Amino acid sequence: MVGSANAVWLAQRLAAFGAGIRFEAMPREDVEAVKRLVLDTLGCALGAAGCEPARLLAPLLRDASGTHDAATLIGTRRRGGLGDAILHN
Protein backbone atom coordinates (compact mmCIF):
# COMPACT_ATOMS: atom_id res chain seq x y z
CA MET A 1 0.00 0.00 0.00
CA VAL A 2 2.91 2.35 0.68
CA GLY A 3 4.19 1.93 -2.89
CA SER A 4 0.75 2.78 -4.23
CA ALA A 5 0.57 5.93 -2.11
CA ASN A 6 4.02 6.95 -3.34
CA ALA A 7 2.97 6.38 -6.95
CA VAL A 8 -0.10 8.57 -6.49
CA TRP A 9 1.99 11.27 -4.80
CA LEU A 10 4.56 11.16 -7.62
CA ALA A 11 1.85 11.28 -10.30
CA GLN A 12 0.31 14.31 -8.60
CA ARG A 13 3.68 16.06 -8.42
CA LEU A 14 4.42 15.35 -12.08
CA ALA A 15 0.93 16.54 -13.09
CA ALA A 16 1.35 19.76 -11.12
CA PHE A 17 4.77 20.34 -12.69
CA GLY A 18 3.42 19.71 -16.20
CA ALA A 19 0.39 21.93 -15.63
CA GLY A 20 2.64 24.74 -14.47
CA ILE A 21 4.88 24.78 -17.55
CA ARG A 22 4.38 27.80 -19.79
CA PHE A 23 5.87 27.97 -23.28
CA GLU A 24 6.54 31.67 -22.75
CA ALA A 25 8.89 30.83 -19.88
CA MET A 26 10.82 28.17 -21.82
CA PRO A 27 13.86 28.80 -24.01
CA ARG A 28 12.89 28.97 -27.69
CA GLU A 29 15.13 25.97 -28.51
CA ASP A 30 13.27 23.84 -25.97
CA VAL A 31 9.88 24.84 -27.36
CA GLU A 32 11.02 23.92 -30.87
CA ALA A 33 12.36 20.57 -29.61
CA VAL A 34 9.06 19.79 -27.88
CA LYS A 35 7.14 20.61 -31.05
CA ARG A 36 9.39 18.32 -33.11
CA LEU A 37 9.02 15.50 -30.58
CA VAL A 38 5.23 15.79 -30.50
CA LEU A 39 5.04 15.76 -34.30
CA ASP A 40 7.44 12.80 -34.43
CA THR A 41 5.36 10.89 -31.90
CA LEU A 42 2.15 11.55 -33.82
CA GLY A 43 3.84 10.58 -37.09
CA CYS A 44 5.03 7.29 -35.62
CA ALA A 45 1.58 6.53 -34.22
CA LEU A 46 -0.16 7.28 -37.51
CA GLY A 47 2.49 5.45 -39.53
CA ALA A 48 2.07 2.31 -37.44
CA ALA A 49 -1.73 2.37 -37.55
CA GLY A 50 -2.93 -0.83 -39.12
CA CYS A 51 0.43 -2.58 -38.95
CA GLU A 52 0.44 -6.31 -38.24
CA PRO A 53 1.21 -6.11 -34.49
CA ALA A 54 -1.58 -3.56 -33.97
CA ARG A 55 -4.04 -5.68 -36.00
CA LEU A 56 -3.16 -8.76 -33.96
CA LEU A 57 -3.48 -6.89 -30.68
CA ALA A 58 -6.75 -5.04 -31.38
CA PRO A 59 -9.14 -7.99 -30.84
CA LEU A 60 -7.59 -8.64 -27.43
CA LEU A 61 -8.26 -5.13 -26.12
CA ARG A 62 -11.34 -4.26 -24.12
CA ASP A 63 -13.60 -1.42 -25.13
CA ALA A 64 -13.80 1.58 -22.85
CA SER A 65 -16.28 1.18 -20.03
CA GLY A 66 -16.98 4.91 -19.81
CA THR A 67 -15.63 8.31 -20.74
CA HIS A 68 -13.35 8.66 -17.73
CA ASP A 69 -11.00 5.79 -18.63
CA ALA A 70 -11.17 6.00 -22.42
CA ALA A 71 -8.87 6.87 -25.28
CA THR A 72 -8.91 6.42 -29.03
CA LEU A 73 -7.17 3.39 -30.49
CA ILE A 74 -5.32 5.17 -33.29
CA GLY A 75 -6.18 3.79 -36.72
CA THR A 76 -9.49 2.31 -35.57
CA ARG A 77 -12.97 3.58 -34.81
CA ARG A 78 -12.72 2.18 -31.28
CA ARG A 79 -12.14 3.69 -27.88
CA GLY A 80 -10.38 1.48 -25.42
CA GLY A 81 -9.52 1.61 -21.78
CA LEU A 82 -6.63 3.94 -21.10
CA GLY A 83 -4.09 1.17 -20.45
CA ASP A 84 -5.13 -0.70 -23.57
CA ALA A 85 -4.93 2.45 -25.69
CA ILE A 86 -1.42 3.15 -24.39
CA LEU A 87 -0.38 -0.37 -25.37
CA HIS A 88 -2.06 -0.19 -28.77
CA ASN A 89 -0.93 3.30 -29.73
HELIX and SHEET records of a PDB file:
HELIX    1   1 VAL A    2  GLY A   20  1                                  19    
HELIX    2   2 PHE A   23  ALA A   25  5                                   3    
HELIX    3   3 ARG A   28  ALA A   48  1                                  21    
HELIX    4   4 GLU A   52  LEU A   57  1                                   6    
HELIX    5   5 ALA A   58  LEU A   60  5                                   3    
HELIX    6   6 LEU A   82  HIS A   88  1                                   7    
SHEET    1   A 2 ALA A  71  THR A  72  0                                        
SHEET    2   A 2 ARG A  79  GLY A  80 -1                                        
END                                                                             
